[in-house]
Amino acid sequence: MQSAGIPMHRGHTVYESAAGKGKRGIVAATLCRVKQDGGVDDSHTVRIDCDGIAMSVGWAPAGGLLYQAGARFK
């Protein structure tokens, strides 16, 4: 991914999202580094402009909410 110019933020987690106008959707995500004890280090954050956040656990995406909305993975 990095060779394609896509930044990787290993050891980070989504700390918060920024709501769009009228709280419809999101416009950004704020990342924080995960400490060894599992807590977050919010002394240095990374903001990424985006319009969605997806979550994956292991090799299979967590698609429960997407399936409930009628979406399907390809």
HUHU-V29189 format. One record per residue. SS is DSSP state (H for helix, E for strand, - for the rest). PHI is phi in radians with two decimals (NA if undefined). NEAR is the number of other C-alpha atoms within 10 Angstrom. Layout:
BEGIN
ss->SS phi->PHI near->NEAR
ss->SS phi->PHI near->NEAR
END
This chain:
BEGIN
ss->- phi->NA near->7
ss->H phi->-1.12 near->7
ss->H phi->-1.16 near->6
ss->H phi->-1.60 near->6
ss->- phi->1.48 near->7
ss->- phi->-1.68 near->8
ss->- phi->-1.18 near->9
ss->- phi->-1.95 near->9
ss->- phi->-2.09 near->11
ss->- phi->-1.16 near->8
ss->- phi->1.36 near->12
ss->E phi->-2.05 near->17
ss->E phi->-2.42 near->14
ss->E phi->-1.25 near->18
ss->E phi->-1.64 near->17
ss->E phi->-2.80 near->12
ss->E phi->-2.06 near->20
ss->E phi->-1.81 near->17
ss->E phi->-1.26 near->14
ss->- phi->-1.37 near->12
ss->H phi->-1.02 near->9
ss->H phi->1.20 near->6
ss->H phi->1.00 near->9
ss->- phi->-1.86 near->8
ss->- phi->1.45 near->15
ss->E phi->-2.21 near->16
ss->E phi->-2.12 near->16
ss->E phi->-2.87 near->18
ss->E phi->-2.22 near->20
ss->E phi->-1.88 near->17
ss->E phi->-1.82 near->22
ss->E phi->-2.29 near->21
ss->E phi->-1.28 near->21
ss->E phi->-1.59 near->17
ss->- phi->-1.39 near->12
ss->- phi->-1.06 near->8
ss->- phi->-1.46 near->6
ss->- phi->1.65 near->8
ss->- phi->-1.35 near->10
ss->E phi->-1.90 near->17
ss->E phi->-1.79 near->14
ss->E phi->-1.59 near->14
ss->E phi->-1.31 near->7
ss->E phi->-2.42 near->8
ss->E phi->-2.00 near->14
ss->E phi->-2.17 near->14
ss->E phi->-1.77 near->15
ss->E phi->-2.15 near->14
ss->E phi->-1.20 near->12
ss->- phi->-2.82 near->13
ss->- phi->-2.12 near->14
ss->- phi->-2.97 near->11
ss->- phi->-2.30 near->11
ss->- phi->-2.03 near->8
ss->- phi->-2.20 near->10
ss->E phi->-2.32 near->9
ss->E phi->-2.11 near->8
ss->- phi->1.23 near->7
ss->- phi->-1.60 near->6
ss->E phi->-1.90 near->8
ss->E phi->-1.19 near->11
ss->- phi->-1.44 near->13
ss->- phi->-1.82 near->16
ss->H phi->-0.92 near->10
ss->H phi->-1.17 near->9
ss->H phi->-1.14 near->12
ss->H phi->-1.08 near->11
ss->H phi->-1.09 near->9
ss->- phi->-1.46 near->9
ss->- phi->1.64 near->8
ss->- phi->-1.38 near->11
ss->- phi->-2.39 near->9
ss->- phi->-1.46 near->7
ss->- phi->-1.89 near->3
END
